Each structure stands twice: as structure tokens, then as C-alpha cells.
Amino acid sequence: MNALHPRIRIVWILRSVIGALVLGGAAAGIAVFRSLSLLVPAGLTALFVILGVGHAIMRYRNWRYVVGDDALYLERGVLTQVRTEVPLVRVQHVDSRRSAFERLVGLASTVVYTAGSRGADVTIPGLTPAAASELRQRLKGLAIEADGEDAV
Amino acid sequence: MKLAPLSVPYRALQKAGRLAVTLVFLGSVGTGVGFGGALVAAGVGGAIAVALGYEFAYYRRYRYTFTDDTFDIESGVLNRREREIPYGRIQNVDISRNVVQRLLGLSAIDIETAGGGSTEAAIRYVTAEAATTIQDEIRRRKRGGDQQRADTAATAETANDTEQREQPNSERQAAGDPTEELLFEISPSELALAGVLSFDPRVPGLLFAVFTGSLPFVSPVVPEPEGIATIGVDPTVVWFAVGVVLLAGLVVLSWVVGAISAIVNYWGFRLTRSETELRYERGLLQRYSGTIPFEKIQTLTITDNPLKRQAGYATLAVETAGYAPGQANDRGSEAAVPIADRDRIDELAAEIDGCEPGTFDQPPKRIRRRYLARYLIALVGVTGLLYAASVSVTELTALPWSLPLVGVFLAPIAAHYKWLHRGYRLAADHFVTRNGVWNRETKRVAYHRLQTVIDSRTVFQRRWRVATVVGDTAGSLSLLGNDAAAVDIEIDDAVSLRTTLRERLQASLAARRRQRTTVSAATSTTDEPTAAADESAESDADSRPDDDHHR
């Protein structure tokens, strides 16, 4: 079982902090407009930041993945814990991508697509760019080997 | 080959019609600004002329051809488009004809492939004969693309053929495959039942939307509490009566709408099968017919509810990976048997996917307490909201806020049935799940159709030490989140179920691959019908419904 790169926590924390700031900003706007105390929006922002940081840490702790002989197995989730088995035969294509935040901390994600309806795309975040493209290559190779003709 | 010539005026009028409506509207607004009626008439005439010209060019440019391994379409007046669709990738071919199109002898064809939410090729209006020809030709070519295999299967096929000829009673389609066999035809009583048992749940929502919009117009009709108080009747009683009448009206209306739409949809429903596919026909005003190759079938769903169970009936739906045509405005999957005798449905389903019956593993009994708690919390929530509304809004003081509490008596029953209906089963070749309180849905997915296996546990599920295992498929109805799911099973069971599903998927894929290689190896020695070839043809015939022919 592999864990994600620890730096992914920075990405997640940054995201939740920005979300909290936007929400807090909106709340502050309303408070100013209706001339209420700014304490409430400040408290809300702080609460969201704390929740976000806690969530990011828990999320990192719960994230595990492993590429097996015939399937990719993922374990993740804080409130709802999800375990997904993606048989390699079912892999349609594989992407590696880097969002702005991820570039900031030098990480990348690999996205695996299947023809399914619900788990149609499975993202593995928090990989180093080299690891992401290596994983992509490896999955591609395994998927071809596993004979992708039964993809649907 | 080209479109039907009559498609030119039909398409032109269709297009010009829309434009004309806009123009007439503009004209009626514009008369005040100095637009003349003549100008509008000229505009409409011009629009029709332009549309006719355009559609004629479209007709001239449109060409579809059957090549050896693709179906090609060239089209476009200003933007040219050439499209090639490999036969092997085609999921279903659907023909539909509405009343006007039937009068003109036109048919619309939709060709679906997996992937992508939209129809791959929409051929707008060929003649009815051409439509059937296209459908048959695509089927033939799909099979032809696998000629070697067809050779081996030939022995089985001819045997099947003669068997068919010995039964002159068995109905066949004149234009279709001679081996076509009638699987199901709806009887008038079943059609009537389908209507009676159909309740359109969309109607209440629609009415709600309409009525909340028109509330100002309705409210004068509803007696004012003060007005009633003078008559000497308790306003609560009046509110209650009005509510009951409205609710009853809503139910009746939903039911009538559901009944009419079910009858119109399933008029003359028949399902036939040929060697490689299912073909359905249905519809009163708009006639639909389509084909579903066995190898593309993803899921079978059998649905019933207490009413249907009491009468011994059930519903069957067949899903493919293609986008179910007309799903947005229609009632789910097209190849659905709306209602039929439970035994007939079971037989038909077994005929299609070859899944054997069996008993279900149920979630632990303790989970009923969770369902009961959930229902009670919901009831308390609704009651609380109503109470809050009746306290805070003066007009609503008479609101019978305690009414939902009646549900407290129903909740244990619902909770019990929710548990009772839930279950899963690992059949020889299928993963079968069952869910639903009122509408009980049994889903059957062949192992080799599974895409991903997802095991999830919410916070609450973890508290009860249970988990949900979902077998994701590439089905179309599944877009609504209706995958085969074993909900609330013990965590240990969930883990082993997940592993089992993965292993069986691999095993069945490996078995199918072996079968393919034996068959192609056997066909390479075409001259002599060896024992090996016979054997593989036989095993081929056994697993025919879900066999993969596209390679």
C-alpha cells in the first residue's frame, strides 16, 4: 500500500483556506452591509479553516493506493470511506495532470478512466511528476497487457 | 445511399415552422411599430423558401454507405462532415416514426455506440423500407465482420433454423432474419394493466411547479379562514378537507397521465430475438423499433411493487452501454417489458441472460433499527418545520402540523420491508442485487460486465459496522445512480464480496478469452467439422446471449 506524498496536504489546506476566505469574505460583506459585528464572519472563517485543515490531515491519513497484478486498489475518504477496485482490463485511458496548486508544491495527479458510469474517473493525487508519469506508463502497460478488448 | 426525397419538404417545414412562429410573434408585437401583416407573410414565405433550398442541398449532400467494416455517413451543407462508425462498436440501432412521419412513409434512425452521451448518428428520415434495410444490414455486417466464427456457429444455426421451420406458428418478421423468434408480445389485458398500474411520479412535481407559479390565481378560490369562521366551521377542518381533496385529485391525475402515457408507449409491444440480438417494437403515436445485440447487454432489471406482486406481475428492463434513446423525455430504457406475468418475466430474463434463480443474502437484522431511526428523524424534521411555520407565519396558524406524525405507525413497516427487500446473490455468472421499499428492483449484472467495484462506508454505516458494495457497469440507466448495489452488508462480507467480484470478473474474462481463441483456432481448420469445432460451437451456443462477437 502506498501513501500519497505528504506535500499534498499543503494543496488541500490551501484549497480549503481559500474556500474559507471566500465564504468569510462574503459573510463579512453582508455583515458590513447590514452593519453587524465582524466577529461572526471572522469566527466562521476560523471555523472553516480549522475544519478544512483537519479534513485535509485526515484525508491524507486515510489515502492509500496500490497497483496490483490485475487491479488498481484505492482507499480514501474521511466521512464516507470508499474503497475502489479498478480492474486493469477496464482502463480506457490514463491521464497525468497538474493543477496550479499542485505545480506550486511540485506535485501531479494521475487520472484513470473506465467506461463505468459512477467510478468513471479515478484520481490519484499527490504524486511527484515523475511518479505520476511512471504510474501512467505502468498502468498503460498493464492495461494493454491485460487485453483491453473487453473494455465495455 | 440517400435520404428519402420526402424528407426535404418535411424537414423544411419543420425548420420553417419554428421560424414562422417567431416571425408571427414578432409581427403581432411589431404591428404597433409599423410592421405590416404583408411583411410577416413575406417573411414566413421567405423562410419556407430558404428552408426548402437548404434542405434540398442537405438531401443532395447526404450519403450513407456500408463499407466492409464501417458504416459511413457524409453530410453537411456548409460544414462538411464525414463519419465512420465501425460495425463492432454499434450498440443499438433504433427506428422511430411519429404520426406525420408514418403518413409520409418516413423513419428516423438513431445509431448508438458506447461512450459519449449523445447519439452517434441520427439519420433524419429515410423511407420505412430503407430504415429496416439499414437495421438488417448493420446486423448482418456486424455478424459478417466475424465470418469465421459464423462458420463454426453455422451448424448450430442451421439446426436452429430447421427447428424453427417445423413450427409454422412461431411468428417471424417478413423483412427480418428468418431465424427471428418471438420472445414476447404484449396482450391487450397486459397493456391495460400496464396502464392501470402506472403512476407518473413526475406529475405531482410538475403540478407543484405550475401551481406555485399560479398561486395568486388559485388563492381566491380557496376559502379564507375568516370567511369560514362566520359559517361556524372549524377552519382546521376546512384546510384539512381542501388538502385531502387536492391530494386525491393529484393522485388521480398522476395516475391517469401515467396510464395514458404507458398505453401510448407500449401499444403493440413485441420483443423478438435473432441469433445475435433482441429487437423490440412499440408505440401508438410514435412507433419505435430497435435492436440490442446480446453482446452489448449490460444489466437486466426486474421491478415490481406490492400491487404488481399481489397480481403476480413484474417489469423487465434491458440496459446497454449506449445512451438509451429518448431517455430524457421517455420512460427509461426502451427495451423494457412494461408488465407481464411474473413467470413470463422470469423466463424471458433467463432466456436473455441465462442467470439461474437462487436465494438472496440479506443485510443483518439489526439494520432495521437504523432504517426506522432514519424514517423517524425525517418525520420529526418535517413535523418540526411545519410546526415552526405554523407558529411563525400568522396565515398558517391552522396548519395541521402534526399530520406527518401519522407516519410513525408506517415507519416500522417501511423499515422492515426496506430490510426484507435488500439483498445480494452471487450466481454462477451474475452478480444479483435487490433493493427498494415500494418498488423492488432486482438487478443482474454478468461478472464480465463489471467495471469497477466500489465499497463505501459512511460515518453512520461505520457505526453500524456495515458497508455498501457497488458493482459499477457501463449501463445507461446507471447514470441515475442505479448501479447494482449490495447495501448495508456486514463489513467483513463487503470485503470478501469485493474480492470475489474482482476475482470472478477476471475469471470470466479469462474464460471468454480462452473460448475466443479455441473458436478461432477451430475455424482455421474449416474443411473438416472436427470434434473440437463442434464442441466450441456448442459452448458458443450455450453462452450466446452474452457472447462477445465483435472481435
Interface residues (C-beta under 8 A of the other chain):
Chain A: D70 A71 G77 L79 T80 Q81 V82 R83 T84 E85 V86 P87 V89 R90 T114 A115 G116 S117 R118 G119 V122 D147 E149 D150 V152
Chain B: A114 G115 K296 A321 H448 L450 Q451 T452 V453 I454 D455 S456 R457 T458 V459 R462 V470 D472 T473 A474 G475 S476 S478 L479 G481 D483 R498 L501 R502 L505 Q506 L509 R512 R513 D548 R551
